[in-house]
Amino acid sequence: MDFPLTLAAIFRRAETLSSAREIVTRLPDKTVHRYRYRDFAERTRRLVHALHDLGVQPGDRVATLAWNHYQHLEAYFAIPLAGGVLHTLNLRLHHDELAYIINHGGDRALIVDRSLLPLYERIRPLVAIPAVIVVGDQNARPDEAGMLDYESLIARAAPATDVADPSEHTAAALCYTTGTTGQPKGVLYSHRSLVLHSLGISLADVIGLCERDAIMPVVPMFHANAWGLPYAGVMIGSKLVMPGPHLDPGSLADLLQREHVTITAGVPTLWMGLLQLLDANPGAYDLSSIRLMLVGGAAVPQAMIEAFEKRHGLRIVQGWGMTEMSPVGTLSHVPYAMADAPPDSQYRQRAKQGRPLPFVELRARNENGLVPLDGKTMGELETRGPWIAASYFERDDCGDRFTEDGWFKTGDIVTIDERGTVDVQDRSKDLIKSGGEWISSIALENALMGHPAVAEAAVISIPDMTWSERPLAAVVLKAGASATPAELRAFLAPRFPKFWLPDAFEFIDAIPRTSAGKFQKAALRERFRERQASDQRRETAT
């Protein structure tokens, strides 16, 4: 049968087969809200009706500015089921960027958390959104004229008996990239791509989702569809646990323990904080229910993978992807061929970005053409597949991101070995070229974060009059720890060629980050490059 792959099919299955499963949310006041899929389904149908009453037409973008909670999950489904396009807004972006994204996306309505109204007020003069719906305590009505209360809308609306079941190629969701250069670019996802991505990440050799799982996406629902976990979790009928705005290590550890979470996902920064909490309070939390911690958004240091497993029995699986990839592209399980390899070799394997999911095809290219699968030769990673973007939303100036034969150019510099394992060496803009030879900042960072005194490290290029560029390491030390540049250089020396070793080490309080939690190296380069260049000019003059 030519059966359409749509979110409506996922929704109907969850409503019918998983009606008794729980959806749990930690609310802003730290109380816990619980309801079941049957309640989620009825409220989602009511929201569909309410959106129609507000005039939402097929193809209209409806934005959300919200944390991870049950109302956001309702919007994840209700907006596409009403024929609209879910447009998640990253609340960590600058208000000027948010205004640009809203205007570029042409949003017709906005669902916003009450706690985030101050952020909306900053962008309100810059945008024109016909309908604004506020999520929060229904006893505290918004004062501003024209704003609608989410719970009142739900209560007034009758459940929609019919939900949109359009062509699978109809747009369902819109996310914007969080790049550090240029304006954010929109990626429009079809129903088909979201369904196939949900199936792909649910496979046993990927995340292996099943109905008995309790999934806690710590990765925000406003960032790359929370890595597809809300859609996949509802499709499978898993218990869903939403942390709300409480992302501190203590709140996360408490919720993971309280709800017996089996799968969780987030960026390395969050888990570094959890690791410090567990190390400082041995035995205080029972997290033995967790079978998999999916970590992505930035390279995961091998030392962190080992620390969680050896000290706390928790298994990290690293993932890699991009907004343009819906977003998961690879996952770093140990291949069957390495099942009997020594533990050290397996840890090194898991610190790489891993092998592609089924239907995701990868290759790498450099100035000499396609690189061999030798695990050594670097090239820019290219990809294609059924959930990979073919273009950007309303942009005709990004043709250089796609090859003539239809592959997407990721901008990541990688090696690929004979088993298809991807090892990201750097972003193309962050790779350091010293004396004509390439140096991977990520490899140096991961090694530095294995030093017992180092909490975090970012490596950037700085100008050099002799070698063109040289590496500088910006290092954040653990509380109460100390280290000298000489000690850190000696720690790295056995692992890398001599010319890779940083010329300078700068000790700083914190590494600036993008809204997605990645190191903001442009800010570090601006901070240190001119100073280093000035130092070199003075040395040359003397």
C-alpha positions as CSV (number, residue, x, y, z in Angstrom):
1,M,0.0,0.0,0.0
2,D,1.1,3.5,-0.6
3,F,0.6,4.4,3.0
4,P,1.5,8.0,4.0
5,L,4.3,8.4,6.6
6,T,2.8,11.1,8.8
7,L,2.8,12.2,12.4
8,A,-0.9,11.5,12.4
9,A,-0.2,7.7,12.1
10,I,2.2,8.0,15.1
11,F,-0.4,10.0,17.1
12,R,-3.2,7.5,16.4
13,R,-1.0,4.5,17.4
14,A,-0.1,6.2,20.7
15,E,-3.7,7.1,21.4
16,T,-4.9,3.6,20.8
17,L,-2.1,1.4,22.1
18,S,-0.3,3.4,24.8
19,S,-3.2,5.2,26.5
20,A,-2.1,4.2,30.0
21,R,1.6,5.2,29.7
22,E,2.7,8.2,31.7
23,I,4.0,11.6,30.7
24,V,5.7,13.3,33.6
25,T,6.8,17.0,33.9
26,R,8.7,18.9,36.5
27,L,6.9,22.3,36.7
28,P,8.5,25.7,37.3
29,D,7.6,25.5,41.0
30,K,9.4,22.0,41.1
31,T,6.1,20.1,41.7
32,V,5.5,17.2,39.3
33,H,2.7,17.0,36.9
34,R,1.5,13.5,35.7
35,Y,-1.0,12.4,33.2
36,R,-1.4,9.6,30.7
37,Y,-1.2,9.3,26.9
38,R,-5.0,9.2,26.8
39,D,-5.1,12.7,28.4
40,F,-2.3,13.9,26.1
41,A,-4.3,12.7,23.1
42,E,-7.5,14.4,24.2
43,R,-5.8,17.7,25.0
44,T,-3.8,17.6,21.7
45,R,-7.1,17.1,19.8
46,R,-8.5,20.1,21.7
47,L,-5.5,22.2,20.7
48,V,-5.9,21.2,17.1
49,H,-9.5,22.6,17.2
50,A,-8.3,25.7,19.1
51,L,-5.7,26.4,16.4
52,H,-8.3,26.1,13.7
53,D,-10.5,28.5,15.6
54,L,-7.6,31.0,15.6
55,G,-7.4,30.8,11.9
56,V,-4.3,28.6,11.5
57,Q,-4.3,27.4,7.8
58,P,-2.4,24.6,6.1
59,G,1.3,25.6,5.9
60,D,1.1,28.4,8.6
61,R,4.0,28.5,10.9
62,V,3.2,28.3,14.7
63,A,6.1,29.1,16.9
64,T,6.9,27.8,20.4
65,L,9.1,29.5,23.0
66,A,9.0,27.0,25.7
67,W,10.9,24.5,27.9
68,N,10.5,20.8,27.9
69,H,7.0,20.0,29.3
70,Y,3.8,18.3,28.5
71,Q,2.1,21.3,26.9
72,H,5.1,21.7,24.6
73,L,4.7,18.0,23.6
74,E,1.0,18.7,22.9
75,A,2.1,21.5,20.6
76,Y,4.6,19.2,18.9
77,F,1.7,17.1,17.6
78,A,-1.2,19.5,17.5
79,I,0.4,22.1,15.2
80,P,1.3,19.6,12.4
81,L,-2.1,17.8,13.0
82,A,-3.8,21.1,12.4
83,G,-2.0,21.3,9.1
84,G,0.5,23.9,10.4
85,V,4.2,23.9,10.8
86,L,5.8,23.6,14.3
87,H,8.5,26.3,14.6
88,T,10.6,25.9,17.7
89,L,12.4,29.0,18.9
90,N,15.7,28.8,20.8
91,L,15.2,30.8,23.9
92,R,19.0,31.1,24.4
93,L,19.5,33.2,21.2
94,H,19.9,37.0,21.3
95,H,16.6,38.8,21.0
96,D,17.6,40.3,17.7
97,E,18.3,36.8,16.3
98,L,14.9,35.6,17.6
99,A,13.2,38.5,16.0
100,Y,14.9,37.7,12.7
101,I,13.9,34.0,12.9
102,I,10.2,34.8,13.7
103,N,10.0,37.3,10.8
104,H,11.9,35.1,8.4
105,G,9.7,32.1,9.3
106,G,6.5,34.2,9.0
107,D,5.0,32.9,12.2
108,R,1.2,33.3,12.5
109,A,1.0,32.4,16.2
110,L,3.2,31.9,19.2
111,I,2.9,29.5,22.2
112,V,5.1,31.0,25.0
113,D,5.9,30.0,28.6
114,R,4.8,32.5,31.2
115,S,8.3,32.5,32.6
116,L,9.6,33.5,29.2
117,L,7.3,36.5,28.7
118,P,10.1,39.0,29.6
119,L,12.1,37.6,26.6
120,Y,9.1,37.9,24.3
121,E,8.5,41.5,25.5
122,R,12.0,42.4,24.3
123,I,11.3,41.1,20.8
124,R,7.6,42.2,20.7
125,P,8.3,45.6,19.0
126,L,10.3,43.9,16.3
127,V,7.7,41.3,15.2
128,A,4.1,41.0,14.3
129,I,2.5,37.8,15.5
130,P,-1.3,37.7,15.2
131,A,-2.0,35.4,18.2
132,V,0.1,34.8,21.3
133,I,-0.8,32.0,23.6
134,V,0.6,31.9,27.2
135,V,1.4,28.6,29.0
136,G,1.5,28.7,32.7
137,D,-0.6,29.1,35.9
138,Q,-4.2,29.4,34.5
139,N,-5.1,31.4,37.6
140,A,-2.6,34.2,36.6
141,R,-4.0,35.7,33.4
142,P,-1.7,37.7,31.2
143,D,-2.2,41.5,31.7
144,E,-1.4,42.4,28.1
145,A,-4.3,42.8,25.7
146,G,-4.5,40.3,23.0
147,M,-2.7,37.4,24.8
148,L,-4.6,34.1,25.2
149,D,-4.4,31.6,28.0
150,Y,-3.4,28.1,26.9
151,E,-5.4,26.2,29.4
152,S,-8.5,28.3,28.7
153,L,-8.2,27.6,25.0
154,I,-7.9,23.9,25.8
155,A,-10.9,23.9,28.1
156,R,-13.1,25.8,25.6
157,A,-12.3,23.7,22.5
158,A,-14.0,20.5,21.6
159,P,-11.7,17.6,20.7
160,A,-11.1,17.6,16.9
161,T,-12.5,14.4,15.5
162,D,-10.4,14.7,12.4
163,V,-6.7,15.6,12.3
164,A,-4.6,16.4,9.2
165,D,-3.3,13.4,7.4
166,P,-1.7,15.1,4.5
167,S,0.8,14.0,1.9
168,E,3.9,12.7,3.7
169,H,5.9,15.4,1.8
170,T,3.9,18.2,3.5
171,A,6.0,20.4,5.9
172,A,5.5,19.5,9.6
173,A,8.3,21.4,11.5
174,L,10.9,24.1,11.1
175,C,14.1,24.6,13.0
176,Y,16.8,27.2,12.5
177,T,20.5,26.5,12.7
178,T,22.6,28.0,15.6
179,G,25.7,28.8,13.5
180,T,28.2,31.3,14.7
181,T,28.5,33.1,11.4
182,G,25.9,34.7,9.2
183,Q,22.1,34.7,9.8
184,P,20.5,31.5,11.1
185,K,19.2,29.2,8.3
186,G,15.9,27.4,8.4
187,V,15.5,23.7,7.9
188,L,12.0,22.5,7.0
189,Y,11.1,18.9,7.9
190,S,8.4,16.9,6.2
191,H,6.2,14.4,7.9
192,R,8.0,11.7,6.0
193,S,11.5,12.8,7.2
194,L,10.3,13.0,10.9
195,V,8.7,9.6,10.7
196,L,11.7,7.9,9.1
197,H,14.1,9.6,11.6
198,S,11.9,8.3,14.5
199,L,12.1,4.8,13.0
200,G,15.8,5.1,12.5
201,I,16.8,6.2,16.0
202,S,14.5,3.6,17.5
203,L,16.5,0.6,16.0
204,A,18.2,-1.7,18.4
205,D,21.7,-0.8,17.2
206,V,20.9,2.9,17.5
207,I,19.1,3.9,20.7
208,G,16.9,0.8,20.9
209,L,13.7,2.4,22.1
210,C,10.9,0.2,23.5
211,E,7.6,0.7,25.3
212,R,9.1,-0.2,28.7
213,D,11.6,2.6,28.5
214,A,11.3,5.9,30.4
215,I,12.9,8.6,28.3
216,M,14.1,11.9,29.7
217,P,15.2,14.3,26.9
218,V,17.3,16.9,28.7
219,V,18.3,18.3,25.3
220,P,15.8,21.1,24.8
221,M,12.7,20.7,22.7
222,F,13.6,24.0,21.1
223,H,16.9,22.5,19.8
224,A,16.7,20.2,16.7
225,N,13.5,18.6,17.8
226,A,15.1,17.4,21.0
227,W,17.1,15.0,18.8
228,G,13.8,13.4,17.7
229,L,13.1,11.8,21.0
230,P,9.6,13.3,21.6
231,Y,8.3,11.9,18.3
232,A,10.1,8.6,18.6
233,G,9.0,8.2,22.3
234,V,5.4,8.8,21.4
235,M,5.7,6.4,18.4
236,I,7.0,3.6,20.6
237,G,4.7,4.4,23.6
238,S,7.5,5.0,26.1
239,K,7.1,6.9,29.3
240,L,8.3,10.4,28.8
241,V,9.9,12.5,31.6
242,M,10.2,16.3,31.0
243,P,12.6,18.3,33.2
244,G,11.0,21.7,32.6
245,P,13.4,24.6,33.3
246,H,15.3,22.8,36.0
247,L,18.6,21.6,34.4
248,D,21.0,21.9,37.4
249,P,22.7,18.6,38.3
250,G,20.8,18.1,41.6
251,S,17.4,18.5,39.9
252,L,18.4,16.2,37.0
253,A,19.8,13.5,39.3
254,D,16.6,13.6,41.5
255,L,14.3,13.3,38.5
256,L,16.4,10.5,36.9
257,Q,16.2,8.6,40.2
258,R,12.6,9.4,41.1
259,E,11.2,8.4,37.7
260,H,13.5,5.4,37.1
261,V,14.6,6.8,33.7
262,T,16.2,4.3,31.4
263,I,17.3,6.6,28.5
264,T,18.4,10.3,28.8
265,A,20.0,12.7,26.3
266,G,21.9,16.0,26.5
267,V,25.0,17.9,25.7
268,P,28.4,17.2,27.5
269,T,28.2,20.3,29.6
270,L,25.1,19.1,31.5
271,W,26.6,15.6,32.1
272,M,29.9,17.1,33.3
273,G,27.9,18.8,36.1
274,L,26.2,15.6,36.9
275,L,29.5,13.7,37.0
276,Q,30.9,16.3,39.5
277,L,27.7,15.9,41.6
278,L,28.0,12.1,41.7
279,D,31.7,12.1,42.4
280,A,31.1,14.5,45.3
281,N,28.2,12.5,46.8
282,P,29.0,8.8,46.4
283,G,25.9,6.6,46.9
284,A,23.5,9.6,47.2
285,Y,21.7,8.8,44.0
286,D,20.5,5.4,42.6
287,L,20.7,5.8,38.8
288,S,21.0,2.1,38.1
289,S,17.8,2.2,35.9
290,I,19.7,4.2,33.2
291,R,20.8,1.9,30.4
292,L,22.0,4.6,28.0
293,M,23.0,8.3,28.1
294,L,22.9,9.8,24.6
295,V,25.4,12.6,24.5
296,G,26.0,14.9,21.5
297,G,26.1,18.5,20.4
298,A,29.9,18.6,21.0
299,A,32.7,16.0,21.1
300,V,32.5,13.8,24.2
301,P,36.0,13.4,25.9
302,Q,37.1,9.8,26.4
303,A,37.9,10.6,30.0
304,M,34.2,11.5,30.6
305,I,33.0,8.3,29.0
306,E,35.4,6.3,31.2
307,A,34.6,8.2,34.4
308,F,30.8,7.6,34.2
309,E,31.2,3.9,33.4
310,K,34.0,3.0,35.8
311,R,32.9,5.1,38.8
312,H,29.1,5.1,38.4
313,G,28.2,2.2,36.1
314,L,26.6,4.6,33.5
315,R,27.1,4.0,29.8
316,I,27.5,7.0,27.5
317,V,26.8,6.6,23.8
318,Q,28.0,9.5,21.7
319,G,25.9,10.7,18.8
320,W,26.7,13.2,16.0
321,G,24.4,15.1,13.7
322,M,23.2,18.5,12.6
323,T,20.0,20.5,12.4
324,E,20.1,19.7,8.7
325,M,20.1,16.0,9.5
326,S,16.9,16.0,11.6
327,P,19.4,15.7,13.5
328,V,21.0,12.3,14.2
329,G,23.5,11.0,11.7
330,T,25.8,8.6,13.5
331,L,26.0,6.8,16.8
332,S,29.1,5.4,18.5
333,H,28.4,1.8,19.6
334,V,31.3,-0.6,19.5
335,P,31.1,-2.6,16.2
336,Y,30.6,-6.4,16.4
337,A,34.1,-6.8,14.9
338,M,35.6,-5.1,18.0
339,A,33.5,-7.0,20.6
340,D,36.6,-8.8,21.9
341,A,38.9,-5.8,21.7
342,P,40.7,-4.6,24.9
343,P,38.7,-2.1,27.0
344,D,41.1,0.7,26.1
345,S,40.5,0.2,22.4
346,Q,36.7,0.1,22.9
347,Y,36.8,3.4,24.9
348,R,38.8,5.0,22.1
349,Q,36.2,3.8,19.6
350,R,33.3,5.2,21.7
351,A,35.1,8.6,21.8
352,K,34.7,8.8,18.0
353,Q,31.4,9.9,16.4
354,G,30.6,6.4,15.3
355,R,28.9,4.8,12.3
356,P,26.0,6.1,10.3
357,L,22.4,5.1,10.9
358,P,20.7,3.0,8.2
359,F,19.8,5.2,5.2
360,V,22.4,7.8,6.1
361,E,25.2,7.7,3.6
362,L,28.6,9.4,4.3
363,R,31.7,10.2,2.4
364,A,34.6,12.7,2.8
365,R,36.3,14.9,0.3
366,N,39.5,17.0,0.2
367,E,41.4,18.9,-2.5
368,N,42.5,15.5,-4.0
369,G,38.9,14.1,-4.2
370,L,37.1,11.5,-2.1
371,V,39.3,10.3,0.7
372,P,40.1,6.6,1.3
373,L,38.5,4.8,4.2
374,D,41.8,4.5,6.1
375,G,41.0,6.3,9.3
376,K,43.8,8.8,8.6
377,T,43.1,10.9,5.6
378,M,41.1,14.1,6.4
379,G,38.3,15.5,4.3
380,E,35.1,17.4,4.6
381,L,32.2,15.2,5.5
382,E,29.3,14.9,3.0
383,T,26.0,13.1,3.6
384,R,22.7,12.2,2.0
385,G,19.6,10.4,3.1
386,P,15.9,10.5,3.5
387,W,16.0,12.8,6.6
388,I,18.8,15.1,5.3
389,A,17.9,18.6,4.2
390,A,17.9,19.2,0.4
391,S,17.9,23.0,0.8
392,Y,17.3,25.8,3.3
393,F,13.9,27.5,3.9
394,E,13.5,30.6,1.8
395,R,17.2,30.9,1.0
396,D,18.7,30.9,-2.5
397,D,22.2,31.9,-1.4
398,C,23.3,28.6,0.1
399,G,23.9,26.5,-3.0
400,D,27.6,26.0,-2.0
401,R,26.4,23.8,0.9
402,F,25.3,21.1,-1.6
403,T,27.3,19.2,-4.2
404,E,26.3,18.9,-7.8
405,D,25.3,15.2,-7.3
406,G,23.1,16.1,-4.3
407,W,25.1,15.5,-1.2
408,F,25.0,17.9,1.8
409,K,28.4,19.4,2.8
410,T,28.5,19.4,6.6
411,G,31.6,21.6,7.2
412,D,33.1,19.0,9.5
413,I,36.6,17.7,8.8
414,V,36.7,14.0,9.5
415,T,38.5,10.7,8.9
416,I,36.5,7.6,8.1
417,D,37.9,4.1,8.7
418,E,37.3,0.8,7.0
419,R,34.3,0.0,9.2
420,G,32.7,3.3,8.4
421,T,33.5,4.9,11.7
422,V,33.5,8.7,11.6
423,D,36.1,10.6,13.7
424,V,35.4,14.3,13.6
425,Q,38.7,16.2,13.6
426,D,37.3,19.7,13.6
427,R,34.9,22.1,12.1
428,S,36.5,23.4,8.9
429,K,36.7,26.9,10.4
430,D,38.3,25.6,13.6
431,L,41.0,23.4,12.1
432,I,44.5,24.7,12.7
433,K,47.0,24.8,9.8
434,S,50.5,25.2,11.0
435,G,53.4,25.1,8.6
436,G,51.1,23.5,6.0
437,E,50.1,20.6,8.4
438,W,46.7,20.2,9.9
439,I,46.1,20.1,13.7
440,S,42.8,19.0,15.2
441,S,41.6,21.2,18.0
442,I,39.1,18.6,19.1
443,A,41.7,15.9,19.6
444,L,43.8,18.3,21.8
445,E,40.7,19.4,23.8
446,N,39.6,15.8,24.5
447,A,43.1,14.9,25.6
448,L,43.4,18.0,27.9
449,M,40.1,17.1,29.5
450,G,41.6,13.8,30.6
451,H,44.0,15.7,32.9
452,P,42.8,15.4,36.5
453,A,43.0,19.1,37.1
454,V,41.2,20.2,34.0
455,A,37.4,20.8,33.9
456,E,37.2,22.0,30.3
457,A,39.5,23.1,27.5
458,A,39.1,24.8,24.2
459,V,41.9,25.0,21.6
460,I,42.0,27.8,19.0
461,S,44.4,29.0,16.4
462,I,46.4,32.2,16.9
463,P,48.5,34.0,14.3
464,D,52.1,33.1,14.0
465,M,54.7,35.0,11.9
466,T,56.6,31.8,11.1
467,W,54.0,29.0,10.9
468,S,50.9,31.0,9.9
469,E,48.9,29.5,12.8
470,R,49.7,27.9,16.1
471,P,47.4,26.3,18.7
472,L,46.5,28.1,22.0
473,A,44.6,26.2,24.7
474,A,42.1,28.0,26.9
475,V,41.7,25.9,30.1
476,V,39.2,25.9,32.9
477,L,40.6,24.2,36.0
478,K,38.5,22.2,38.5
479,A,37.7,23.9,41.7
480,G,40.7,23.8,44.0
481,A,42.9,22.2,41.4
482,S,46.1,23.7,39.9
483,A,48.3,23.0,36.8
484,T,51.0,24.8,35.0
485,P,51.5,25.2,31.2
486,A,54.6,23.0,31.4
487,E,52.6,20.3,33.2
488,L,49.8,20.3,30.6
489,R,52.3,20.3,27.7
490,A,54.1,17.3,29.3
491,F,50.7,15.6,29.7
492,L,50.0,16.0,26.0
493,A,53.5,15.2,24.7
494,P,53.3,11.4,24.6
495,R,50.1,11.5,22.6
496,F,50.7,14.0,19.8
497,P,53.5,15.1,17.4
498,K,55.6,17.8,18.9
499,F,54.3,20.5,16.4
500,W,50.7,19.8,17.6
501,L,51.5,20.9,21.2
502,P,50.0,24.3,22.1
503,D,52.4,27.2,22.2
504,A,50.3,28.9,24.9
505,F,48.0,28.0,27.7
506,E,45.5,30.5,29.0
507,F,43.6,29.8,32.3
508,I,40.1,31.3,32.3
509,D,37.0,31.1,34.5
510,A,34.6,29.8,31.8
511,I,34.5,29.0,28.1
512,P,32.0,31.0,26.1
513,R,29.3,28.8,24.5
514,T,26.7,29.0,21.8
515,S,23.0,28.7,22.5
516,A,23.4,24.9,21.7
517,G,26.1,24.5,24.3
518,K,29.0,24.3,21.9
519,F,32.3,26.1,22.5
520,Q,32.1,29.6,21.0
521,K,35.6,29.7,19.6
522,A,35.1,32.9,17.6
523,A,34.8,34.7,20.9
524,L,38.0,33.1,22.2
525,R,39.9,33.9,19.0
526,E,38.8,37.5,19.3
527,R,40.0,37.6,22.9
528,F,43.4,36.0,22.5
529,R,44.6,36.4,18.9
530,E,45.4,40.1,18.9
531,R,47.1,39.8,22.2
532,Q,49.3,37.0,21.0
533,A,50.1,38.8,17.8
534,S,51.1,41.9,19.7
535,D,53.3,39.8,21.9
536,Q,55.0,38.3,18.9
537,R,55.5,41.7,17.3
538,R,57.2,42.9,20.5
539,E,59.4,39.9,20.6
540,T,60.4,40.4,17.0
541,A,61.2,44.1,17.6
542,T,63.5,43.3,20.5
